[in-house]
Amino acid sequence: MVRIWERYEIVEGNTNWVSFFEIKYEYDGYKVDLYHHTCTCKLWMVSGIPCVHGQVAINSMHKNLIEFISPWFRKDKLIPTYMENALLVGGSNMWQRTNFIKPLPPLVRRMPGRPKRAKVPRTIRYGRCQEIRHNKSSC
C-alpha cells in the first residue's frame, strides 16, 4: 500500500529548521512555510489544519503534526466556547411584526433548451373488437 506522502517530492528544504519547502506533486508545485503555517494552495490558511503539502513538509522534519494545527481547535479554546448554555430563540409566531412586505418567491423563468412535451396517456384499443387494452394476440 502506497502512503500519500510517498507520491510527493520535496524539491527544496532540508531537515534543519528551515521554514520554507517546495513540495512537488505530478506537475504542480506548492510553497509551504512552516513558520507562518501557510501553503500556496491556501487550504491550510483557510481551515487552520495543515494541508497535504504541509503534512509532507512536517513529516520530512519528523515533527508532530498536532503542533501545527491552529490553536482554535485545541481543548483549552473549545471548552470556554461551549461553557454557557445557548438561549432558545422563539418561533416565528413570537417574532415582532414589521411593516415591511413579505419576501416573494423568485420569478419562474423559462429554462434554455427545447421544452419537453407532456405525454398524454392514451388508451389502446384493438381495431376489430374495440376493447380497451386488447390486441390481436389476446383477441
C-alpha positions in Angstrom: 0.0 0.0 0.0 1.4 3.4 -1.0 1.1 6.1 1.5 0.1 9.5 0.3 3.4 11.1 1.3 5.4 8.8 -0.9 3.8 10.4 -4.0 5.0 13.9 -3.1 8.5 15.1 -3.7 10.4 17.7 -1.6 12.3 19.9 -4.1 13.7 22.5 -1.6 14.3 22.4 2.1 16.3 20.2 4.4 15.8 18.5 7.8 17.3 21.5 9.8 14.7 24.0 11.0 14.1 25.6 7.6 10.8 27.4 7.3 10.3 27.1 3.5 9.7 24.0 1.5 8.7 23.4 -2.1 6.5 20.3 -2.5 6.0 18.9 -5.9 3.1 16.6 -6.9 3.0 15.4 -10.5 3.2 18.7 -12.5 2.2 21.1 -9.7 4.5 22.8 -7.2 3.5 24.2 -3.8 5.4 26.5 -1.5 5.0 25.6 2.2 6.0 27.9 5.1 6.0 26.1 8.3 6.9 29.1 10.4 3.8 31.1 9.3 1.6 28.0 8.7 0.9 28.8 5.1 0.8 27.0 1.8 0.2 28.3 -1.8 -2.9 26.0 -2.1 -4.4 28.3 0.7 -6.2 25.3 2.3 -4.0 25.5 5.5 -4.8 29.2 5.9 -8.5 28.7 5.5 -9.1 25.7 7.6 -6.3 26.0 10.2 -5.4 22.4 9.7 -2.3 21.5 7.7 -3.0 20.6 4.0 -1.4 17.6 2.4 1.6 19.6 1.3 2.1 21.0 4.8 1.9 17.4 6.2 4.6 16.3 3.8 6.9 19.1 4.9 6.1 18.4 8.6 6.7 14.7 8.1 10.0 15.2 6.4 11.2 17.1 9.5 9.9 14.4 11.8 7.8 16.9 13.7 4.5 16.3 15.5 1.5 17.3 13.3 -0.5 18.4 16.3 1.9 21.3 16.9 0.9 22.8 13.5 -2.9 22.8 14.0 -4.5 26.1 14.8 -4.9 26.8 18.5 -8.6 27.4 17.9 -9.0 23.6 17.6 -7.4 22.8 21.0 -9.3 21.7 24.0 -8.4 24.8 26.1 -10.1 27.0 23.4 -13.1 24.8 22.8 -14.2 24.4 26.4 -14.9 28.1 27.1 -16.8 28.3 23.8 -19.4 25.8 25.0 -19.3 26.7 28.7 -22.5 28.7 28.8 -25.9 27.4 27.6 -27.3 28.8 24.4 -30.6 30.7 24.9 -33.5 29.5 23.0 -35.0 31.6 20.2 -38.8 31.7 20.0 -40.6 30.5 16.9 -41.7 32.7 14.0 -45.1 33.3 15.8 -43.2 35.2 18.6 -41.3 37.5 16.2 -42.0 41.2 16.2 -44.3 42.3 13.4 -42.9 44.8 10.9 -44.4 47.0 8.2 -42.1 45.6 5.6 -43.5 43.5 2.7 -43.1 39.7 3.0 -40.4 38.3 0.7 -41.7 36.8 -2.5 -40.6 33.6 -4.2 -38.3 34.0 -7.2 -39.8 34.5 -10.6 -40.3 31.4 -12.7 -38.3 31.7 -15.9 -38.2 29.6 -18.9 -35.2 27.3 -18.9 -33.0 27.2 -22.0 -33.4 24.4 -24.5 -36.2 22.8 -26.3 -39.3 22.4 -24.0 -40.3 18.8 -23.2 -43.7 17.8 -24.4 -46.1 16.4 -21.8 -47.0 12.8 -22.5 -50.8 12.3 -22.8 -51.8 8.9 -21.6 -53.7 7.1 -24.4 -56.0 4.1 -24.1 -55.1 1.4 -26.5 -58.0 -0.3 -28.4 -57.9 -3.2 -30.8 -59.3 -2.2 -34.2 -61.6 -5.2 -34.7 -63.4 -5.6 -31.3 -62.7 -2.0 -29.9 -61.9 -3.4 -26.4 -59.5 -1.4 -24.2 -56.0 -2.8 -23.6 -56.6 -5.5 -26.1 -54.5 -6.7 -29.1 -54.5 -9.2 -31.8 -52.8 -12.0 -29.8 -55.3 -11.8 -27.0 -58.5 -11.4 -29.1 
